[in-house]
Amino acid sequence: MRALLLGAVILMPFHLSAAEPVLADYDTRTVTVPETGEFRYRLLRPTTLEPGATYPVVLFLHGAGERGDDNARQLKYLPAWMAEPGNRKRHPCFLIAPQCRTDHSWSTIDWQTKRALPLADKPTADLAAALAALDAVLAEEPVDPARVYLTGLSMGAYGIWDLAARHPHRFAALLPICGGGDAATAPRLTSVPIWNFHGTADPVVPVERSRAMIEALTAAGGTPISSELEDVGHDSWTPAYGNAAVLDWLFAQRRR
């Protein structure tokens, strides 16, 4: 199903587009995995933890431009916007923001090609580390295991499709933005709520990559939502995350 994003787009403030203003809102965490050693990530916690309550958790995977080893650059875009007081009040959650290392990737798939490529036998070391970070938060924090969400943009969206295909029963919803994956894995994901975004004028990741995933999901019996943003280039994450209805949809999903 291919659809356009209709209705008013409610944009969040953009003065937090750089990472520095939100560093104080995020805890620094580490997890140790064999291939990467000590792997650092950032964690946003709910402003207040109510006794006995559990909270959703979001695993966010950034794009290629935020790779590095400063454990800060990955806080651009969604992590910065989710640290806004209004969003913290509207959607109290744990948000995990790992940082992929320079010259590494969340997925082995080349995001610039239009042709379908198969899922690798095992995840990349950085994707495995991101999953280990999620497991650590699940073990240590008051998280609702039925409300674990995956979202990411560009290279990160490829990681989302990759990780979900390997563990489809772990996640309550996917929100991939301008990415793609192995269409052959679509039958594994038919029961997972998915809302996919892609700009039709994207010069970096061809919109055909999203279309292939959505068409395969629909053919396999899934009911994904696909929002193609007309004449939007690579930055389809700003209108996607900036629409309050999109985040409301994400946080309303529960794993069956």
BELWO-V406115 format. One record per helix or strand. SS is the DSSP state (A for helix, B for strand). FROM is the first residue (numbers start at 0). TO is the last residue. If there is no record, write none. Layout:
((SS,FROM,TO) (SS,FROM,TO))
This chain:
((B,2,2) (A,19,24) (B,25,32) (B,36,43) (B,54,60) (A,63,65) (A,72,74) (A,77,81) (A,84,89) (B,92,97) (A,124,139) (B,142,152) (A,154,165) (A,167,169) (B,172,176) (A,182,188) (B,192,198) (A,206,218) (B,224,228) (A,236,240) (A,243,251))
